[in-house]
Amino acid sequence: MQTAKLTSKGQITLPLKVRQALQLQTGDIVAFVEKEGRFEISNSNELAFQKVRDAFGGEAERLGIRSIEDVVSLVKEYRNGRQ
């Protein structure tokens, strides 16, 4: 279990293990998702990617897209092909 102390301004510092597990970098946005009266903390980029992947109903898997890095690579390939 990891813990963090709440400051008078409502701020916390996420423990290193949590940041690493969520693959968070400086400047990333953290999402707090409520489920059954509890909150889950997640990397908002990963959460958004998951929603997009789900919305495409298997198309991402067909294209071999498994991560945000795969999307970035695909966009770069597309842009290079259009020049």
C-alpha positions in Angstrom: 0.0 0.0 0.0 1.2 3.5 -0.9 0.2 6.6 1.0 0.4 10.4 0.5 -0.2 13.3 2.8 -2.8 16.0 1.8 -1.6 19.6 2.1 -3.8 22.5 3.3 -4.2 23.4 -0.5 -5.6 19.9 -1.2 -2.5 18.7 -3.0 -0.7 15.4 -2.7 2.6 14.0 -4.1 2.0 10.6 -5.8 4.5 8.1 -4.5 7.2 7.0 -7.0 5.9 3.5 -7.3 2.4 4.9 -8.2 3.9 7.2 -10.8 5.9 4.4 -12.3 3.0 2.0 -12.4 0.8 4.6 -14.1 3.7 5.6 -16.4 3.3 9.2 -15.4 5.7 11.9 -16.5 6.0 15.5 -15.5 3.0 17.5 -16.9 0.8 14.4 -17.4 -2.8 14.7 -16.3 -4.2 12.3 -13.7 -7.8 11.1 -14.0 -9.9 10.2 -10.9 -12.7 7.8 -11.9 -15.5 7.0 -9.5 -16.7 3.5 -9.4 -19.2 2.2 -6.8 -18.3 4.9 -4.3 -14.5 4.5 -4.7 -12.1 6.4 -6.8 -9.5 4.9 -9.2 -6.5 6.9 -10.2 -5.3 6.5 -13.8 -3.1 8.2 -16.4 -5.7 10.3 -18.4 -3.7 9.6 -21.7 -4.0 5.9 -21.2 -7.7 6.2 -20.2 -8.5 8.3 -23.4 -6.6 5.8 -25.5 -8.6 2.9 -24.0 -11.8 4.7 -24.8 -10.8 5.3 -28.4 -9.6 1.7 -28.8 -12.9 0.4 -27.5 -14.9 2.8 -29.8 -13.1 1.4 -32.8 -14.3 -2.1 -32.0 -11.2 -4.2 -32.7 -9.9 -2.0 -35.5 -6.9 -1.0 -33.3 -6.0 -4.7 -32.8 -6.3 -5.4 -36.5 -3.8 -2.5 -37.2 -1.5 -3.7 -34.4 -2.1 -0.6 -32.3 -1.5 -1.5 -28.6 -0.2 1.7 -27.1 -0.1 5.5 -27.4 3.4 5.1 -29.0 1.9 2.9 -31.7 -0.6 5.7 -32.5 2.1 8.3 -32.6 4.1 6.1 -35.0 1.1 5.6 -37.2 0.5 9.3 -37.4 4.1 10.0 -38.3 4.0 7.3 -41.0 0.8 8.9 -42.4 2.3 12.4 -42.3 5.5 11.3 -44.0 3.5 9.6 -46.7 1.5 12.7 -47.5 4.5 14.9 -48.0 
